[in-house]
Amino acid sequence: MAFIKDVTISIKNLNTSNLSDITSLDNVVDEFTNKVKSTREKISKIINIMRYFKSWWNEDCSRDLVNYRLLKNLEDWKTFWRMVKNTKHTFLDLKIQEIANKK
């Protein structure tokens, strides 16, 4: 929401009264682009992009996914899906226990 609010304010504050040629239009567009970029950089955060951006994902999930992708076998898909489901449940159970133990 903050991003949209800041961009809206930037649009309102653009000086469009002197758009007499293509150069002035380019300048206004560049100004708008720079304001959007700076607003985005201001509110965005640095994240670590991984192949699987899920904290519960592990090597067993990767292994079963590779096995499925090699042969496209329905049984391999079921194995992969069971692994994902069990891994998620185990991970979430541990998180719930951590939260419960903190209190």
NORJOBEL-V555921 format. One record per residue. N is the residue number from 1. RES is the residue in three letters. NEAR is the number of other C-alpha atoms within 8 Angstrom. Layout:
N_RES_NEAR ; N_RES_NEAR
This chain:
1_MET_4 ; 2_ALA_5 ; 3_PHE_9 ; 4_ILE_7 ; 5_LYS_8 ; 6_ASP_9 ; 7_VAL_11 ; 8_THR_8 ; 9_ILE_8 ; 10_SER_11 ; 11_ILE_8 ; 12_LYS_6 ; 13_ASN_6 ; 14_LEU_9 ; 15_ASN_6 ; 16_THR_6 ; 17_SER_4 ; 18_ASN_6 ; 19_LEU_8 ; 20_SER_6 ; 21_ASP_6 ; 22_ILE_7 ; 23_THR_6 ; 24_SER_10 ; 25_LEU_10 ; 26_ASP_8 ; 27_ASN_8 ; 28_VAL_11 ; 29_VAL_8 ; 30_ASP_8 ; 31_GLU_9 ; 32_PHE_11 ; 33_THR_8 ; 34_ASN_8 ; 35_LYS_10 ; 36_VAL_10 ; 37_LYS_8 ; 38_SER_8 ; 39_THR_11 ; 40_ARG_9 ; 41_GLU_8 ; 42_LYS_6 ; 43_ILE_7 ; 44_SER_6 ; 45_LYS_5 ; 46_ILE_4 ; 47_ILE_4 ; 48_ASN_4 ; 49_ILE_5 ; 50_MET_5 ; 51_ARG_4 ; 52_TYR_5 ; 53_PHE_7 ; 54_LYS_5 ; 55_SER_4 ; 56_TRP_7 ; 57_TRP_12 ; 58_ASN_6 ; 59_GLU_6 ; 60_ASP_7 ; 61_CYS_12 ; 62_SER_9 ; 63_ARG_8 ; 64_ASP_12 ; 65_LEU_10 ; 66_VAL_8 ; 67_ASN_9 ; 68_TYR_13 ; 69_ARG_7 ; 70_LEU_6 ; 71_LEU_6 ; 72_LYS_8 ; 73_ASN_7 ; 74_LEU_7 ; 75_GLU_6 ; 76_ASP_11 ; 77_TRP_11 ; 78_LYS_8 ; 79_THR_9 ; 80_PHE_12 ; 81_TRP_8 ; 82_ARG_8 ; 83_MET_11 ; 84_VAL_10 ; 85_LYS_8 ; 86_ASN_8 ; 87_THR_11 ; 88_LYS_10 ; 89_HIS_8 ; 90_THR_8 ; 91_PHE_9 ; 92_LEU_8 ; 93_ASP_8 ; 94_LEU_8 ; 95_LYS_8 ; 96_ILE_8 ; 97_GLN_8 ; 98_GLU_8 ; 99_ILE_8 ; 100_ALA_7 ; 101_ASN_6 ; 102_LYS_5 ; 103_LYS_4
